Amino acid sequence: MSTATIPPEAPSRVPCAHCGLPAAVSDDGQSEAFCCRGCKGAWELIQNWGLAEYYQLRDAPGEEVGDESGRNWDDLDDPRLLGRSAPLAIESDTSVPLLRSTLSLAGIHCAACLWLIERTPERVTGWQSAHVDMNRRRVEIVFDPTKTKLSEIGRVLHRIGYSVEPLAESGDTKDDVSRQLLVDLALAGFCAANAMWIAIALYAGQFTGMAASHEQFLRVAGVGLGVAAVVFPGRIFFRSAIASLRTRTPHMDLPVAVGLLAGTAASIYALFDLEAEVYFDSIACLVFFLLTGRWLQMRQQRRAGAAVEALMRLSPTVATRVNADGSSSRIAAEQLAINDQVLVRPGESLPIDGIVVQGESMIDRSLMTGESCPVRVAPSHHVEAGTENLQTDLVIRVTALGEETRLAELQRAVADAAASRTPIVQLANQIGAWFVVVVLLLAIITAAVWFNVDRSQVLGNVVALLIVACPCALALATPLAIAVSIGRLAKRHVLVRSGDCLERLASPGRIFFDKTGTLTEGRMRVSDWFGDNTALRAAGQIELQVRHPIAQALSHFAQIKLGHGFDAPKQAIKIEQTVGRGVTGEFDGERFQIGSMQLLETIEPLDSEMQSHLDTIVASGSSPVIITDHERCRGVVGVSDPIRGEAKSIIQWLQDSGWSVGILSGDHPAAVARVARSLSIEDSAARGGLLPQEKLDAIRAATGDQPVIMVGDGVNDAAALAAADVGVAIRGGASASLAAAPVVIDGGSLKGVKSLVEGARQTRRTIGRNFAISISYNVVAVGLAIAGWINPLVAAALMPASSLTVLGLTLASPSGDANEMDNQPASIETNSALEPVI
């Protein structure tokens, strides 16, 4: 018998050789260290290919890769399931035509990734080439179908850390809108450039002399270009102005449209009055500058949206439908219908919402609920799209699919974030509406004043006023700052689904954390072990074939402790899982059970030494795992949930920033108190043993003048998340309703909390600065226009300059990156009252 207690900080933890995540060194101390078997396989494959230069090129750690994805790669060989990614024949020098397929690519994040993927075909027979589009996250694959299959290429890419999926079936209407705007911008640029050359020729002709016929020809050509710029690319402003008149809501495009119309009319009139000024150059340049600012704004907002969408592509596009005769067939998920039955195998994600009709298993619901531990499901239980089946086959009856699933609802909520209207956005819109009315009144006053002073200046001054006084910068100031902030946060896996959260988080207040899965990792680790090594080796080998966090923790611990004694195993056979109780398996001629304390009821009583170790594990708050041979206990294991490595530094930063930090947990008060002391949180602010209603009452009692924030993992936190001024869900899920957590930290790191608070502060500063610039510009510019000190051409240059200034300063504003914080080593903490389901 041997006993072991894992210290809080294991000295053998080093970075994984492949992805850089924490890993453990084997006892021999010579081999490379890996965090998982998938990373080890990827590292060996890259080394064998002679592509070790990949590790020298990359500038950031990669993503953790598993060797078993549960993915049915054969789907890539069925054109019916590929949609837009179906391979197309291309010309080649061989008798057999090559095929080309474009697939969505996940997992790329740097130039080293591109380098590795585009060189991988050199090592795969039949794979001709790979071209990666980093911006669109796509890969174009050319291959010889007689030598390899697309499914084999998919498997190879997965082994080295990347995943491919068919392109979305529906076209991207946003691409069409952006493309049309780009065409309009190019046409406006053509008209503006040529109009300016004509204007230069006319101005030069006034000093050097020009024939009247030539002058008239150039005036006609210039006015024609100005009219073309207004009628074609400039039509967008008139459509918006007409809409504002119909709805009786003054819009910032209204004075622009009036100015364009007045300038165009004056220029056409000037064709018949050679003494009058023409404004075609000003008009064409104005349209070009306006469209340039609008295109830049759309581009930035689309980047923000793309960052969010990339995090939300979680629902599979292919499903296994169970037919009436009991057979199954792979079809596109969009072809399913309500009440169809779908087979979901272990390792697969659910493509639909539904009711389990056959099978018992554990599912990972971290996306929808934030629960760090898998949840048992059985017939009659409801399951959601995007969750992952972990253990055994499930047959599910479809109750919702496509846009009706809860995952789709989550996606829509995230997509609406950049369009949300915070109080400060509403204030900006109200100011903008009144500003338009004031500008039109000032234009009338200017016309009346200059009519009596100098009638020849009336039209020019009015047009200049209407052009220069556009409140574009004012209207752009707030939504752009919010969109940029949301996009930057999304890149750090912080999904903000309500823009007003940023306004509320800008000032310090009170912030409460749930403990388990929030302040702790929500990932099991062996903290205590007592028993014989034979039983540990058997349990580790059996658990290697089980998809469960506690099983993974136990098998990982066995590999570390036994070293070479764990390698080259005799394959464990006859694995049987009993959901809620444990797993049974045969190894090396012996039959073992690994599971919860319920197993003690079926074996001989524990001896005093074993009972003492079991009591110690229970008293520490760790989860006990029993290993038996069906007759007696062969070992007891304590599994616990460590405090997150970054928790202490994040809590300290919040306290230094003026936030009052507390803990609201349903865990045992003693366990909560230990965590609070480790994180320097006052005992009076750390409350344990709370029911969901008691958490809600605590949040309501704290509500006052300062913002109240609740950070939880979605387990029993729904009411508190909804009642807080801002609810923040850790580990990628909202709770019972999406409204419960308007902010989701998808990566599961508390660093996202710092990023969120810093992003909110920077957003408020950016909005304030943008307001000041916009209002100051308009006050000065309107005064100059009324005084007649600027003409329409200068106004055309000044007006977009304000918007571009706001745009540039917003994009150049600091991002407040929280990724530079030091990683603190994780200490062992317990997850009390957790009964393992292995």
C-alpha positions in Angstrom: 0.0 0.0 0.0 1.2 3.5 -0.7 -0.1 6.9 0.1 0.3 10.2 -1.7 -0.9 13.7 -1.2 -0.4 16.0 -4.2 1.0 19.3 -3.1 -0.7 22.6 -4.1 2.1 23.4 -6.5 3.6 20.5 -8.3 7.2 21.3 -9.2 7.0 19.1 -12.3 4.6 21.3 -14.1 6.1 22.8 -17.3 4.7 24.1 -20.6 3.4 21.6 -23.1 5.9 21.1 -26.0 3.1 21.6 -28.5 0.6 24.1 -27.3 2.2 25.7 -24.3 -0.4 24.9 -21.7 0.6 23.5 -18.3 1.9 19.9 -18.6 3.6 17.3 -16.4 7.1 15.8 -16.8 7.4 12.1 -16.8 9.6 10.4 -14.2 12.4 9.9 -16.6 12.8 13.6 -16.9 14.1 13.3 -20.5 11.1 13.2 -22.8 9.1 16.2 -23.9 6.2 17.2 -21.7 2.7 17.3 -23.0 -0.6 18.4 -21.6 -2.6 15.6 -23.4 -2.1 12.7 -25.7 -3.5 14.7 -28.6 -0.7 17.3 -28.3 1.9 14.5 -28.0 0.6 12.9 -31.3 0.6 16.2 -33.1 4.1 17.0 -31.9 5.4 13.6 -33.0 3.7 13.9 -36.4 5.2 17.4 -37.1 8.7 16.1 -36.0 8.4 13.1 -38.3 7.4 15.3 -41.2 10.5 17.4 -40.7 8.4 20.5 -40.0 9.9 21.3 -36.6 10.4 24.9 -37.9 6.7 25.4 -37.1 7.6 25.8 -33.4 10.2 28.4 -34.3 7.9 30.5 -36.4 4.9 30.7 -34.2 4.7 33.7 -31.9 1.9 32.6 -29.6 0.9 29.3 -28.0 -1.5 27.2 -29.9 -4.8 25.5 -28.8 -5.1 22.2 -27.0 -5.7 19.4 -29.4 -7.4 16.1 -28.6 -6.7 12.9 -30.5 -10.3 11.9 -30.5 -12.8 14.5 -31.6 -15.8 12.2 -31.9 -16.2 13.7 -35.4 -17.5 11.5 -38.3 -14.9 12.6 -40.8 -16.5 10.4 -43.5 -19.1 13.2 -43.9 -16.5 15.1 -45.9 -16.7 12.4 -48.6 -20.5 12.9 -49.2 -21.1 15.8 -51.6 -24.8 16.0 -50.3 -23.5 17.0 -46.9 -21.0 19.6 -48.1 -23.2 22.1 -49.8 -21.0 25.0 -51.0 -17.9 23.0 -50.1 -18.7 20.1 -52.5 -15.5 19.3 -54.4 -15.3 20.7 -58.0 -13.2 19.2 -60.8 -10.3 21.4 -62.1 -8.0 20.9 -65.1 -4.8 19.0 -64.5 -2.0 17.3 -66.4 -3.1 13.9 -65.2 -5.7 11.7 -66.7 -7.8 11.9 -63.5 -9.0 15.4 -62.8 -8.1 17.0 -59.5 -10.8 18.2 -57.1 -10.9 21.5 -55.3 -12.9 22.1 -52.1 -13.1 25.2 -49.9 -13.8 24.6 -46.2 -14.2 26.6 -43.1 -11.0 26.4 -41.0 -10.9 26.7 -37.2 -7.9 26.9 -34.9 -5.6 29.2 -37.0 -4.3 32.3 -35.2 -0.9 33.2 -36.6 1.4 33.1 -39.6 3.0 29.9 -38.2 -0.4 28.1 -38.5 -0.6 29.2 -42.2 3.0 28.0 -42.8 2.3 24.6 -41.3 -1.0 23.9 -43.1 0.3 25.0 -46.5 3.3 22.6 -46.2 1.4 19.7 -44.8 0.3 18.5 -48.4 3.9 17.7 -49.1 3.7 14.9 -46.6 0.3 13.5 -47.6 0.0 11.4 -50.8 -2.6 12.7 -53.1 -3.0 16.1 -51.4 -1.8 18.6 -54.0 -2.0 21.9 -52.2 -3.6 24.0 -49.5 -4.2 27.7 -49.6 -5.3 29.4 -46.4 -7.3 32.6 -46.3 -6.5 34.0 -42.8 -9.1 36.8 -42.9 -12.0 34.6 -43.8 -10.8 31.5 -41.9 -11.0 29.3 -44.9 -8.7 26.8 -46.6 -8.8 25.8 -50.3 -7.8 22.2 -50.7 -6.8 20.6 -54.0 -6.4 16.8 -54.0 -6.4 13.7 -56.2 -9.5 11.6 -55.4 -7.8 8.4 -56.6 -5.1 8.7 -54.0 -6.7 10.2 -51.0 -10.1 11.4 -49.7 -11.2 14.7 -48.2 -12.0 12.9 -45.0 -8.4 11.8 -44.7 -7.2 15.3 -45.2 -9.7 16.4 -42.5 -8.2 13.8 -40.1 -4.7 15.0 -40.8 -5.5 18.6 -40.1 -7.2 17.6 -36.9 -4.2 15.7 -35.8 -2.0 18.8 -36.1 -4.5 21.0 -34.3 -7.0 22.4 -36.8 -10.6 21.6 -37.7 -12.5 21.9 -41.0 -16.2 22.3 -41.6 -18.4 22.8 -44.7 -19.1 26.4 -45.5 -22.4 27.8 -44.4 -25.1 27.0 -47.0 -26.7 30.4 -47.1 -24.9 33.3 -48.8 -23.6 36.2 -46.8 -25.8 39.1 -47.5 -23.4 41.3 -45.6 -20.8 40.6 -48.4 -23.3 41.9 -51.0 -23.9 45.1 -49.0 -20.2 45.7 -48.5 -19.5 45.0 -52.2 -22.2 47.4 -53.4 -20.9 50.1 -51.1 -17.4 49.5 -52.4 -18.6 49.8 -56.0 -20.4 53.1 -55.1 -17.2 54.3 -53.4 -15.1 53.5 -56.5 -17.6 55.3 -58.8 -17.7 58.3 -56.4 -13.9 58.4 -56.4 -13.8 58.4 -60.2 -16.3 61.3 -60.4 -14.6 63.3 -57.7 -11.1 62.9 -59.2 -12.1 63.9 -62.6 -14.3 66.7 -61.3 -11.4 68.1 -59.4 -9.2 68.1 -62.5 -11.9 69.9 -64.5 -12.2 72.4 -61.6 -8.5 73.0 -61.7 -8.6 73.6 -65.4 -11.4 76.1 -65.0 -9.7 78.0 -62.2 -6.5 78.1 -64.3 -8.4 79.3 -67.3 -9.6 82.3 -65.3 -6.0 83.5 -65.0 -4.5 82.4 -68.3 -7.5 82.8 -70.5 -9.8 80.2 -72.0 -12.2 80.1 -75.0 -15.8 80.5 -74.0 -16.7 77.3 -75.8 -14.0 75.3 -74.0 -15.1 76.8 -70.7 -18.7 75.9 -71.3 -17.7 72.4 -72.3 -15.7 71.9 -69.1 -18.6 73.3 -67.0 -21.0 70.8 -68.7 -18.6 67.9 -68.2 -18.0 68.9 -64.6 -21.7 69.3 -63.8 -22.3 65.9 -65.5 -19.8 64.3 -63.2 -21.3 66.0 -60.1 -24.9 64.9 -61.1 -23.6 61.3 -61.7 -22.0 61.3 -58.3 -25.3 62.4 -56.7 -27.7 60.3 -58.7 -25.8 57.0 -58.5 -23.4 56.6 -55.5 -25.1 59.5 -53.6 -28.6 58.0 -53.8 -28.1 56.4 -50.4 -28.3 59.8 -48.7 -31.6 60.7 -50.5 -33.2 57.4 -49.6 -32.3 57.9 -45.9 -33.5 61.5 -46.0 -36.8 60.5 -47.6 -37.3 57.8 -45.0 -36.6 60.4 -42.2 -39.3 62.7 -43.6 -41.8 59.9 -43.9 -41.3 58.8 -40.3 -41.0 62.4 -39.1 -37.7 61.6 -37.4 -34.9 64.1 -38.4 -31.9 62.2 -39.5 -28.3 63.2 -40.0 -28.6 62.4 -43.8 -31.3 65.0 -44.1 -29.1 68.2 -44.2 -26.6 66.3 -46.4 -29.3 65.5 -48.9 -30.6 69.1 -48.8 -27.0 70.4 -49.3 -26.4 68.0 -52.2 -29.7 68.9 -53.8 -29.1 72.7 -53.4 -25.6 72.4 -54.8 -26.7 70.3 -57.8 -29.5 72.7 -58.6 -27.2 75.6 -58.3 -24.7 74.0 -60.6 -27.3 73.1 -63.2 -28.6 76.7 -63.1 -25.1 78.0 -63.5 -24.8 76.3 -66.9 -27.2 78.9 -68.2 -25.7 81.8 -66.2 -22.0 82.1 -66.8 -21.7 84.6 -64.0 -22.9 82.1 -61.4 -20.6 79.6 -59.5 -20.8 75.9 -60.1 -20.3 73.5 -57.2 -19.8 70.2 -59.1 -16.4 69.6 -57.6 -17.6 70.2 -54.1 -20.5 67.9 -54.6 -18.5 65.0 -56.1 -15.9 65.2 -53.4 -18.6 65.4 -50.7 -20.2 62.2 -51.9 -16.8 60.5 -52.0 -15.7 61.6 -48.6 -19.0 60.6 -47.0 -19.0 57.2 -48.6 -15.4 56.7 -47.5 -16.3 57.3 -43.9 -19.3 55.1 -44.1 -17.4 52.2 -45.6 -14.7 52.4 -43.0 -17.3 52.4 -40.3 -19.0 49.4 -41.8 -15.7 47.6 -42.2 -14.9 48.0 -38.5 -18.4 47.0 -37.4 -18.2 43.9 -39.5 -14.8 43.0 -38.0 -16.4 43.2 -34.6 -19.3 41.0 -35.7 -16.9 38.5 -37.3 -15.0 38.2 -34.1 -18.3 37.3 -32.3 -19.5 34.9 -35.0 -16.3 32.9 -35.0 -16.9 32.0 -31.4 -20.5 31.0 -32.0 -20.1 28.3 -34.7 -20.7 25.5 -32.3 -23.7 23.6 -33.7 -22.8 20.7 -36.2 -24.1 21.0 -39.7 -24.6 17.2 -40.1 -26.8 14.8 -38.1 -27.5 11.1 -37.9 -31.2 10.6 -38.4 -32.8 7.3 -37.1 -35.3 6.1 -39.8 -38.6 4.4 -39.2 -37.1 1.0 -39.9 -34.4 1.4 -37.3 -31.6 2.2 -39.8 -29.7 5.5 -39.7 -28.5 7.9 -42.3 -26.3 11.0 -42.3 -28.1 14.1 -43.5 -27.6 17.8 -43.4 -28.9 19.1 -40.1 -31.2 21.6 -41.9 -33.1 18.7 -43.4 -34.3 17.4 -40.0 -37.9 18.0 -39.0 -39.7 18.2 -35.7 -40.3 14.8 -34.0 -37.5 13.2 -36.1 -35.2 11.0 -34.0 -31.5 11.8 -34.1 -28.6 9.5 -33.0 -25.8 11.4 -31.2 -22.7 9.3 -30.5 -20.0 10.0 -27.8 -17.9 13.0 -28.7 -20.5 14.5 -31.0 -22.2 17.8 -30.4 -26.0 18.0 -30.5 -27.4 19.8 -33.7 -30.9 20.2 -32.3 -32.9 20.8 -29.1 -34.8 17.7 -28.1 -36.0 15.1 -25.6 -33.9 12.0 -24.9 -35.9 8.9 -25.9 -33.2 6.2 -25.6 -29.9 5.9 -23.7 -28.2 7.3 -20.6 -25.1 9.4 -20.8 -23.3 12.4 -19.5 -23.3 15.7 -21.5 -21.2 18.8 -21.3 -23.6 21.7 -21.0 -21.0 24.4 -20.3 -22.2 26.4 -23.3 -25.8 26.7 -22.3 -25.5 26.6 -18.5 -21.9 27.2 -17.6 -21.8 24.0 -15.6 -18.2 22.9 -15.2 -19.1 19.2 -14.6 -21.0 17.0 -17.0 -24.6 16.4 -16.3 -26.4 13.0 -16.4 -29.2 12.7 -18.9 -31.7 9.9 -19.4 -35.0 9.3 -21.2 -37.4 12.3 -20.9 -34.6 14.7 -20.1 -34.4 17.9 -22.3 -31.1 18.6 -24.1 -29.9 21.6 -26.2 -28.0 22.1 -29.4 -24.3 22.9 -29.0 -23.9 20.6 -25.9 -21.6 17.6 -26.2 -22.4 14.0 -25.6 -19.6 12.4 -23.5 -20.2 8.7 -22.8 -22.8 6.5 -24.6 -25.1 6.7 -27.6 -28.2 8.9 -27.2 -31.4 8.9 -29.4 -33.1 12.3 -29.2 -36.5 13.4 -30.5 -36.3 16.8 -32.1 -38.3 19.6 -30.5 -36.5 22.6 -32.0 -34.0 23.1 -34.8 -32.3 25.8 -36.7 -33.4 29.3 -35.6 -35.7 27.9 -32.9 -32.9 26.3 -30.8 -31.6 28.0 -27.6 -28.2 28.1 -29.2 -29.6 30.1 -32.1 -31.2 32.4 -29.6 -27.8 32.9 -27.9 -26.3 33.7 -31.3 -29.0 36.3 -32.1 -28.5 37.9 -28.7 -24.7 38.2 -29.3 -25.3 39.5 -32.9 -27.5 42.3 -31.5 -24.8 43.5 -29.1 -23.3 46.1 -31.4 -26.7 47.4 -32.3 -27.8 47.9 -28.7 -28.9 51.3 -27.6 -27.4 52.4 -24.2 -28.7 55.5 -22.5 -25.7 57.5 -23.8 -26.5 56.2 -27.3 -30.1 57.4 -26.9 -28.8 60.8 -25.7 -26.6 61.0 -28.8 -29.6 60.2 -31.1 -31.7 62.8 -29.4 -29.0 65.4 -29.7 -28.5 64.5 -33.4 -32.3 64.8 -34.1 -32.4 68.3 -32.5 -29.2 69.2 -34.2 -30.6 68.5 -37.7 -33.6 70.8 -36.9 -31.3 73.6 -35.6 -29.1 73.3 -38.7 -32.1 73.7 -41.1 -33.3 76.7 -39.1 -29.8 78.2 -39.2 -29.7 77.6 -43.0 -32.9 79.6 -43.3 -31.6 82.4 -41.1 -28.3 82.5 -43.1 -30.2 82.7 -46.4 -32.3 85.6 -45.0 -29.3 87.5 -43.6 -27.1 87.1 -46.7 -30.0 88.0 -49.0 -29.8 91.5 -47.6 -26.0 91.6 -47.4 -24.8 90.0 -50.6 -27.3 88.0 -52.7 -24.4 86.4 -54.7 -23.2 84.8 -51.5 -26.5 83.3 -50.4 -26.4 80.0 -52.2 -22.8 79.3 -51.5 -23.0 80.1 -47.8 -26.2 78.1 -47.3 -24.8 75.1 -49.2 -21.5 75.3 -47.2 -23.6 75.4 -43.9 -25.7 72.4 -44.8 -22.6 70.4 -45.8 -20.3 71.3 -43.0 -22.9 71.0 -40.2 -23.7 67.4 -40.7 -23.8 65.6 -37.3 -22.1 62.5 -38.7 -19.3 62.6 -36.1 -21.8 63.1 -33.3 -23.9 60.1 -34.4 -20.8 58.0 -35.1 -19.1 58.8 -31.7 -21.0 56.4 -29.4 -22.1 53.4 -31.6 -18.6 53.1 -33.1 -16.9 53.2 -29.7 -19.3 50.5 -28.4 -18.9 48.3 -31.5 -15.1 48.6 -31.4 -15.1 47.7 -27.7 -17.4 44.7 -28.2 -15.3 43.5 -31.1 -12.1 43.7 -29.1 -13.6 41.9 -26.1 -15.0 39.2 -28.4 -11.4 38.5 -29.6 -10.5 37.8 -26.0 -13.5 35.5 -25.7 -15.6 38.0 -23.8 -19.1 38.2 -25.4 -21.0 41.3 -24.5 -24.6 41.0 -25.6 -25.9 44.3 -24.2 -24.1 47.6 -24.8 -25.4 49.2 -21.7 -23.2 46.8 -19.7 -20.1 48.7 -20.7 -21.7 51.9 -19.3 -22.5 50.3 -16.0 -19.1 48.7 -15.6 -17.2 51.9 -16.2 -17.5 52.9 -12.5 -16.5 50.7 -9.5 -19.1 49.1 -7.3 -19.7 45.7 -5.8 -18.8 42.5 -7.5 -19.8 39.0 -6.3 -18.3 35.7 -7.5 -19.6 32.2 -7.4 -17.0 29.8 -6.1 -17.1 26.4 -7.9 -16.2 26.7 -11.6 -15.7 30.5 -11.3 -13.0 31.2 -8.7 -12.0 27.6 -9.0 -11.0 25.9 -12.3 -14.0 23.6 -12.5 -11.5 21.0 -13.6 -10.9 18.0 -11.4 -7.4 17.1 -10.1 -6.2 14.3 -7.8 -5.2 15.8 -4.5 -5.0 12.6 -2.4 -4.3 8.9 -3.1 -3.9 5.8 -0.9 -3.8 2.2 -2.2 -1.7 -0.3 -4.2 -0.1 0.7 -7.5 -1.6 -2.3 -9.3 -5.1 -1.0 -8.6 -4.0 2.5 -9.6 -2.6 1.3 -12.9 -5.8 -0.7 -13.7 -8.0 2.3 -12.8 -5.9 4.6 -14.9 -6.1 2.4 -17.9 -9.8 1.8 -17.6 -10.5 5.5 -17.1 -8.5 6.3 -20.3 -11.5 5.0 -22.2 -14.1 7.1 -20.3 -15.0 10.7 -21.3 -15.5 12.4 -17.9 -13.5 15.0 -16.0 -12.9 12.9 -12.9 -11.9 9.9 -15.1 -9.4 12.1 -17.0 -8.0 13.4 -13.7 -7.5 9.9 -12.4 -5.9 8.5 -15.6 -3.6 11.6 -15.8 -2.5 11.1 -12.2 -1.8 7.5 -12.8 0.4 8.3 -15.8 2.4 10.9 -13.7 2.8 8.7 -10.6 3.6 5.4 -12.3 5.7 6.8 -15.1 7.0 3.9 -17.3 5.0 1.5 -15.1 1.9 2.9 -16.7 3.1 2.6 -20.4 2.8 -0.3 -22.7 -0.5 -1.5 -21.1 -2.5 -4.6 -21.7 -5.7 -3.3 -23.1 -8.5 -2.9 -20.6 -11.6 -4.8 -21.9 -15.3 -5.1 -21.2 -15.8 -1.5 -20.1 -19.3 -1.0 -18.6 -20.6 2.3 -17.3 -23.4 2.8 -14.9 -24.5 6.5 -15.0 -24.5 7.9 -11.5 -22.5 5.0 -10.0 -19.3 4.4 -11.8 -17.4 2.2 -14.3 -16.5 -1.5 -14.4 -13.6 -2.9 -16.5 -11.4 -5.9 -16.8 -7.7 -5.3 -16.8 -4.8 -7.9 -16.8 -7.2 -10.6 -15.8 -8.8 -8.8 -12.9 -12.1 -7.0 -12.7 -12.2 -3.6 -11.1 -14.9 -1.0 -10.2 -14.2 2.7 -9.9 -16.9 5.0 -8.6 -18.6 6.8 -5.8 -18.9 5.9 -2.1 -22.0 3.8 -2.9 -19.5 1.0 -3.9 -18.7 0.6 -0.2 -22.1 -1.0 0.3 -21.2 -4.0 -1.9 -17.7 -4.9 -0.5 -16.0 -5.9 2.7 -15.7 -3.2 5.4 -12.7 -0.9 5.2 -9.7 -1.5 7.4 -8.8 1.2 9.9 -6.0 2.7 7.8 -8.1 2.9 4.6 -11.0 4.3 6.6 -8.7 6.9 8.1 -7.6 8.1 4.6 -11.2 8.2 3.4 -12.2 10.3 6.4 -9.4 12.7 5.7 -10.4 13.1 2.1 -14.1 13.7 3.0 -13.0 16.2 5.8 -10.9 18.2 3.3 -13.9 18.6 1.1 -12.4 16.6 -1.8 -14.6 14.2 -3.8 -13.9 10.6 -2.8 -13.4 8.0 -5.5 -13.3 4.3 -4.6 -11.4 1.5 -6.4 -12.5 -2.0 -5.7 -12.0 -5.5 -7.1 -15.7 -6.4 -6.2 -14.6 -7.9 -2.9 -12.5 -5.3 -1.1 -11.4 -1.7 -1.5 -8.0 -1.5 -3.3 -7.6 2.3 -3.2 -9.2 5.7 -2.3 -8.7 8.8 -4.3 -9.4 12.4 -3.4 -10.4 14.6 -6.4 -10.6 18.4 -5.9 -11.1 21.6 -7.9 -8.2 24.0 -7.7 -8.4 27.8 -7.5 -7.8 29.4 -10.8 -4.2 30.5 -11.3 -5.2 34.0 -12.2 -7.9 34.4 -9.5 -5.7 36.0 -6.8 -4.2 38.7 -9.2 -7.6 39.5 -10.6 -9.2 39.9 -7.2 -6.3 42.1 -6.1 -6.6 44.2 -9.2 -10.4 44.7 -8.7 -9.9 45.7 -5.1 -7.1 48.2 -6.0 -9.5 49.6 -8.6 -12.1 50.4 -6.0 -14.4 47.4 -6.4 -15.8 45.7 -3.3 -15.3 41.9 -3.8 -17.5 39.2 -2.3 -18.3 35.5 -2.7 -21.9 34.0 -3.0 -21.7 30.2 -3.2 -23.8 27.2 -2.6 -20.8 25.3 -1.5 -20.0 24.5 2.1 -19.2 27.6 4.2 -15.9 26.2 5.4 -14.8 25.6 1.8 -15.9 29.1 0.8 -14.0 30.6 3.8 -10.8 28.8 2.7 -11.0 30.2 -0.8 -11.8 33.6 0.6 -8.7 33.6 2.8 -6.5 32.4 -0.1 -7.8 35.3 -2.2 -7.6 38.0 0.5 -11.4 38.5 0.6 -12.9 39.5 3.9 -14.7 36.8 5.8 -17.8 38.9 6.1 -18.0 39.2 2.3 -17.7 35.5 1.7 -21.0 33.6 2.1 -21.4 29.9 1.6 -24.2 27.3 1.7 -26.6 29.7 -0.1 -29.7 28.5 -2.0 -30.5 30.2 -5.3 -33.1 32.4 -3.6 -30.6 33.4 -1.0 -28.1 34.5 -3.7 -30.9 36.5 -5.3 -31.7 38.2 -1.9 -28.0 39.0 -1.4 -27.8 40.7 -4.8 -31.0 42.7 -4.2 -29.8 43.8 -0.8 -26.5 45.1 -2.3 -28.3 47.1 -5.0 -27.9 50.8 -4.6 -26.2 53.8 -6.3 -23.2 51.7 -7.2 -23.3 49.0 -9.9 -23.7 45.4 -8.6 -22.0 42.7 -10.7 -22.5 38.9 -10.4 -20.0 36.5 -11.9 -21.0 32.9 -12.0 -20.7 29.7 -14.0 -24.5 29.3 -14.5 -25.1 26.6 -11.8 -27.9 27.8 -9.6 -26.9 31.4 -10.4 -29.6 32.3 -12.9 -31.7 34.4 -10.5 -28.6 36.3 -9.2 -27.3 36.9 -12.7 -30.6 38.3 -13.8 -31.0 40.5 -10.7 -27.5 42.0 -10.9 -26.8 45.2 -12.8 -24.5 43.1 -15.0 -24.5 39.3 -14.9 -21.3 37.7 -16.2 -21.3 33.9 -17.0 -18.0 32.1 -16.8 -17.1 29.1 -19.0 -19.3 30.0 -22.0 -22.9 29.8 -20.9 -25.9 31.8 -19.8 -28.2 30.2 -17.3 -31.9 29.4 -17.4 -32.6 32.3 -19.7 -30.2 34.3 -21.9 -31.2 37.5 -20.2 -29.6 36.2 -17.0 -26.1 36.8 -18.2 -25.6 39.7 -20.8 -21.9 39.0 -20.6 -20.3 35.6 -21.3 -16.6 34.8 -20.8 -16.3 32.0 -23.3 -12.7 31.1 -22.6 -13.4 30.4 -18.9 -10.6 32.6 -17.6 -11.1 35.3 -15.0 -8.8 37.5 -17.0 -11.9 38.2 -19.0 -13.3 40.1 -16.0 -10.4 42.5 -16.1 -10.7 42.9 -19.8 -14.3 43.7 -19.4 -13.8 46.3 -16.8 -10.9 47.9 -18.6 -12.8 47.9 -21.9 -15.8 49.6 -20.2 -13.6 52.3 -18.8 -11.9 52.9 -22.2 -15.2 53.0 -23.9 -16.5 55.7 -21.6 -13.3 57.8 -22.2 -13.5 57.3 -25.9 -17.2 58.3 -26.1 -16.6 61.4 -24.0 -13.6 62.4 -26.2 -15.6 61.8 -29.4 -18.5 63.9 -28.1 -16.2 66.8 -27.3 -14.5 66.7 -30.7 -17.8 66.5 -32.6 -19.6 69.3 -30.7 -16.5 71.6 -30.9 -16.1 70.9 -34.6 -19.8 71.7 -35.4 -19.8 74.9 -33.3 -16.7 76.3 -35.0 -17.6 75.0 -38.5 -21.2 76.4 -38.4 -19.9 79.8 -37.2 -17.4 79.9 -40.1 -20.1 78.9 -42.7 -22.6 81.5 -41.4 -19.9 84.2 -41.5 -19.1 83.3 -45.1 -15.5 82.4 -44.4 -15.7 78.9 -46.0 -17.0 77.9 -49.4 -18.8 74.6 -50.3 -15.5 73.0 -51.4 -13.8 73.7 -48.1 -17.0 72.5 -46.3 -16.9 69.3 -48.4 -13.4 68.6 -47.1 -14.1 69.6 -43.5 -17.3 67.6 -43.0 -15.9 64.1 -43.5 -12.7 65.2 -41.7 -14.5 65.3 -38.4 -16.0 61.8 -38.9 -12.7 60.4 -40.0 -11.0 62.0 -36.9 -13.5 60.4 -34.6 -13.1 57.1 -36.5 -9.3 57.2 -36.3 -9.2 58.2 -32.6 -11.7 55.4 -31.7 -9.7 52.7 -33.6 -6.4 54.0 -32.1 -7.7 54.1 -28.6 -5.9 51.7 -26.1 -7.5 48.3 -25.9 -6.6 47.7 -22.2 -5.4 44.2 -22.9 -5.5 42.0 -19.8 -3.4 39.2 -21.3 -0.2 40.6 -20.0 -0.8 39.5 -16.4 1.4 37.0 -14.8 0.0 33.5 -14.4 0.0 32.6 -10.7 0.5 28.9 -9.9 -2.8 27.2 -9.0 -3.2 26.0 -5.4 -5.4 23.0 -4.5 -8.9 23.8 -3.3 -11.8 21.5 -2.9 -15.2 21.1 -4.4 -17.2 19.8 -1.5 -20.3 17.8 -1.8 -19.5 16.7 -5.4 -20.4 13.1 -5.8 -18.3 11.7 -8.8 -20.1 10.1 -11.7 -17.3 8.4 -13.6 
